[in-house]
Amino acid sequence: MKFSYFFSDCDGVIIDSEIIAANVMVKYINDFGVEIDLDTYLRTCSGKTFSGIMTNLSKEHGLVLSDNYLDEITSLYMEAAKTQEKAIEGAKKAFEEIELPKAIISNGFKAQINHAVDLVGLRNEFEDRVFSGVEDVENPKPAPDIYLFAAKKIGIDPKEIIVIEDSKSGAKAAVDAGMYVIGFTGASHILEGHEQVLNDVGVKHVIQNMSDLPPLIKKING
């Protein structure tokens, strides 16, 4: 079967932002008196939604969350991102070389996803095909719902879609949606051994450099 569409995650794939979010969240969680270090957060929480992480922690530790805790976290993240966020090296060039129509699928809010797309300079590649696991469906990644929703909205069979994901959560979502998944380990937040984590979820290939992506897709689709 020829693949006819390319879906990409956002954070940790086109923009090197997961490490920013992780540092913000570790401090936010520590401020509740719950001990968690950066490595533990990256291993257990990367790719999940802020609300899902905090809801689970509140149940486990009896935390009392404010009504606007998500706004608090988002504000802290956006403030840190002003000076720290950057594009994944080689992402713009690689995506422009991939000769497939594209959509971006993220657990972030659409405003944040669109900001990342414009920051990296990939608006011409994604246009308005931006899908959010926290806005478009009830169950975000690791559920496959957002991937299936995007495929249905575009009108494409999930089996005709190649996906790139960096997190275990996102990779599982795409694999469970029946898509052909490539893992990416080139972002700043990736820990040693993550390639095996992605392989265990069911990704078909793992790359560390974006320059390897266009020739890999050509080979897969050849």
N, C-alpha and C positions, 0 to 999 in steps of 0.2 A: 504493500500500500504506500502511495505517495502521501507525504504530509503536506498539508495545504495552509496551515496557520501556525503562528508562533506566539505563545503566551509567556510573559515574563513577570516574575515577582518584582517588587520595587526595592525595599530596604535590604541592603546587603547584596543586591544584584546590579542595579544601575546607580545607586547612591550608597556611599559608605556610611550609613547612619545607624546601624544596629548597635555599634559600640557606644554611640552618644546616648541612645535610649537606655542601654544597659547601665551605664554609669549614673544616669539620672534616676533610674528605677532602684538601683541598689541603695543610693542615698535616701530616696523616698521611703523605702521599706525599712532601712536601718533607723530612720527617725521615729518609727513606731516601736522601736525596741526589739525588732525581729532581726536576728543576725543572719545575713546572707552576704557572701563575697561575690566578686565579679565573675570568677570562674564558675561558681555554682549557678549563678543566674544565667550565664550563657549556656550552660549545659542543660538546664531544666526549663528555662522560660523563653529563650530566643525563638522568635517567630510567632509567639502567642500574643493575644491582645492585652493591652494594659488592664482592661476591665476584667478579663478572665483571670489574669494573674492575681489582681488585688481581691477579687471575689473569693478565689481559692484560699489565699492567705488569710482573709478575714474569717473564713470558716474554720481554718486550722488553728489560728491564734486568737480568735475572738476580737479582731480589730474592729474599731468603730470608724467607718469611712464617712467623710463629709458628703453632703449631697452633690458637691461640685468637684469631687476628687479627680475626675477625669480631666476637667478643665485645669486643675492645678498641675497635674502631670504634663499635660500638653503644653501649658505655659512654660514650665521648667525646661521641657525638651526644646521648644522653639527658641528660647533664650540661649541655650547651649549651642543649638544648631547654627545660630547666627555667625559664630566664629569657628565652628568645628566641622560643619558638613562639607562634603566634597563628593564629586562623582567617582564611581569606580573607574580605575585606570583602564582606558581602552574601550569602555562600554559604548560610547557614542559611535566610534569608528566601527566597532564590531556589529552593532545593531544596524547601522546603515548598510553594511555589506550583506546582511541576511536578506535574501530575496523572497521573503514571505510576508504577507500582511501580519500585523502585530496588535496585540492587546496587552494591557498591564493589569495584573491581578494581585491585590494586596489586602492585608488585614488592616491597613491604615484608613484614615478618613480621606475622602476624595480631594479635599483641599490640600492635604499633605502630599498625596500622590501626584496631583497636578503640579504642585510646587517642585517636586523632585524631577518630574518629566521636563519641565521648563528649565530647571537649573542645569540638567545634563545636556539639554539641547536636542531632545528627542521628540518634540511635539509633532514634527512631520511624519515620524514613524508610527506613533500611537494615535495621533489626532484626538478624537473624543472617546476612544475605546478604553475607558478607565473604569475598573470594577473594584468595589470595596466589600470585603467580607464582613464589615461591621455596619454597612449602610444598605447593601443590596440583598442580603440574605439573613436569615435568623441565626444560622450557625456558621461562624467563621472557620478558617483553617484551624485545626487539622481536619475538620469535616470537608468533604469534597464539594459542598454545596456551591461555593462561589465559582469554582471552576466549571461546574455543570451549568450554572446560571449564565455565565459569560458565553459558553459554547452555544447554548440555546438561543441567547439574545442575538448572537452573530449569525446563527443558523449553520453551524458546522458540527460534524460528528466528532465527539471527544477523541476518537481513535485517530483522527487526522491532525491532531495538535501535538506539537513539540513544546515542552515547557522547560524553563530554567528556574531553579529554586536553590536557595542557600540553606534554609533551615529544615530540620527534621519535620516540623509541623507542616510547612508548606509543601515539602516533597511528598509527604504522606497524603495530603489533600489531593495533589495532582495525580499521584499513582492510583489512589482509590477512585478517582474520576475516570480512569481508564486511558490516561494520556501517557505519552512517551516523555520521560523526565530526565533531564540533565542536571546534575548537581554542580554547584559553584562554590569553591572554597577560597576565593581570593580576597574576601573582605577582611577588615581589621579585627572583627570580633571572632573569627573562626579559630577554634582551639585544635590542638593536635589530636588526631584520631577522628576528626569529623568526617573525613572521606568514608570511613567504615560505617559511621552512623547513617550516612546517606545511602550507601550501598545496602545496608540492612533493611532500609525502608523500601527499596526496590527501584532506585534510579538506575538508568542504563549506562551512564557514563558520568565521570566526575572530572571537571576541569578547574584549574587554578588561575589561568590567565584568559582574559577575554579574547585575546588574539586567536585562541584555539577554537572559539565558538563557531565562526562562519565556516571554516573548512570541515569541522565536525558535522555541522548540519548538512552541508553539501554531500558529505560521504553518506550520512544516514539516508538522505533523500535521493541518492544517486541510483 
